[in-house]
Amino acid sequence: MLDDIQKKYIKKESNFGAENYKPLPVVLSKAKGVWAWDINDNKYLDMMSGYSAVSHGHAHPELLKVFHDQSSKLSLTSRAFYTDQLGPYLETLTSISGFEMALPMNSGAEAVETAIKSARRWAYRVKKVKPDKAEIIVAEGNFHGRTTTIISFSDEGNPKDDFGPLTPGFVTVKFGCAESIKEAINENTAAVLIEPIQGEAGIVVPPNDYLSKVREICNESNVLMILDEIQSGLGRTGKLFAFQHSCGSCDCKENLCNWRPDGLILGKALGGGFIPVSCFLSKKEVLELMNPGSHGSTFGGNPLASAIGKRSLELLFEEKLIENSRIMGDYFKQSLKNMNSKIIKEVRGKGLWLGVEIDKNYISGKDLSLMCLEHGILCKETHETTIRYAPPLTITEEELNWGIDKIRTVLKKIEKVAA
Ligand SMILES: *Cc1c(COP(=O)(O)O)cnc(C)c1O
């Protein structure tokens, strides 16, 4: 399927780059909206959306304009100076999310690190935990990034991976079981850090009342509840934040949640598909503890990122992307179920964030992604048997139908071979 020119590009990546990824065999060169093209001008429907970083679609015209205008005016200053972009961005970010303060970073992992440092500082300075004793409770199967500290509490922090010594201070409990959090809490517990829906674990949706129970437990024990919504947030699940599926009548813009976490981590789609933009949002009591010199980033909160971040947030509402995620997501989920394919064991997820569990007796996740690719769908398996479908939130019914047709064709072909 690959021609010599494609092979040449692929070879360059593996010859000169560390092979810490195993990409699908396609060499992309342009994209617009929900569509991407390879160097031979073959067209694909992007159902990966850069792991949800491209929720606004590729090269969104409004964001492209902000990108052009802001980068030609002022793109980077460092935080040694004030700019006319950061303040308005932080104001929008906090008012839309309902949190008092934000600390801007770039990558998701950096924002997770920010949350960890903030929670620890709060534990020592407010909760009065003894020096160096603070613990953070995390869930099995989590994904929060790849730094040395973060892998210390994820499935990748395995001694056989040879990345040790690992960072202490983390306690792992079962995901979806609030009771296990209650049991793990002690006087040194600073925070609970979880994903409302585990993305990389295969779009694992916990029981409906899980998060509200965690909220109650954290309240009772004076423990911070911190949610990593880097992938699940900003409309991906059909609500602004995934936690809003379980906090009662909820439109965070109006601040009507019955409860909210103490901290929220955002990234991915905040950068509008253009640049890395992330942040840690929390209450004053936590973030006011971060004083000059305690934390920072040369690029964090730069004027270009601020302008893009602000517009990305506004567009979610102006273009009704959250609503579209819910409506198109429900339709997509139902369409997959209606296929009644023997290959599909389960369709999980909310909004335009679906995990399709396939029967590995028919085909592996890897081979199914390859077949999808051949039929013009960009998607990738997480684990062996889950395919994640997460198109941009801008997708129209017509575009989605195009994709659904292709997926149906692929499944029919596999069934035919198996019969
Ligand atoms: C992607 C992701 C991260 C890490 O973000 P990077 O920008 O890759 O560092 C952290 N948490 C979750 C839930 C993610 O999906």
The ligand as an SDF file (V2000), in Angstrom:
LIG
                    3D

 15 15  0  0  0  0  0  0  0  0999 V2000
   -2.9580   13.2760   26.9140 C   0  0  0  0  0  0  0  0  0  0  0  0
   -3.1990   13.2070   28.3480 C   0  0  0  0  0  0  0  0  0  0  0  0
   -2.2380   13.6570   29.2820 C   0  0  0  0  0  0  0  0  0  0  0  0
   -0.8760   14.1320   28.8830 C   0  0  0  0  0  0  0  0  0  0  0  0
   -0.8940   15.2300   28.0330 O   0  0  0  0  0  0  0  0  0  0  0  0
    0.4290   15.5970   27.1890 P   0  0  0  0  0  0  0  0  0  0  0  0
    0.0670   16.8830   26.5190 O   0  0  0  0  0  0  0  0  0  0  0  0
    0.6390   14.4760   26.2190 O   0  0  0  0  0  0  0  0  0  0  0  0
    1.5310   15.7270   28.1480 O   0  0  0  0  0  0  0  0  0  0  0  0
   -2.5640   13.6090   30.6210 C   0  0  0  0  0  0  0  0  0  0  0  0
   -3.7580   13.1400   31.0320 N   0  0  0  0  0  0  0  0  0  0  0  0
   -4.6980   12.7000   30.1690 C   0  0  0  0  0  0  0  0  0  0  0  0
   -6.0130   12.2200   30.6870 C   0  0  0  0  0  0  0  0  0  0  0  0
   -4.4450   12.6980   28.8010 C   0  0  0  0  0  0  0  0  0  0  0  0
   -5.3510   12.2260   27.9570 O   0  0  0  0  0  0  0  0  0  0  0  0
  1  2  1  0
  2  3  1  0
  2 14  2  0
  3  4  1  0
  3 10  2  0
  4  5  1  0
  5  6  1  0
  6  7  2  0
  6  8  1  0
  6  9  1  0
 10 11  1  0
 11 12  2  0
 12 13  1  0
 12 14  1  0
 14 15  1  0
M  END
$$$$
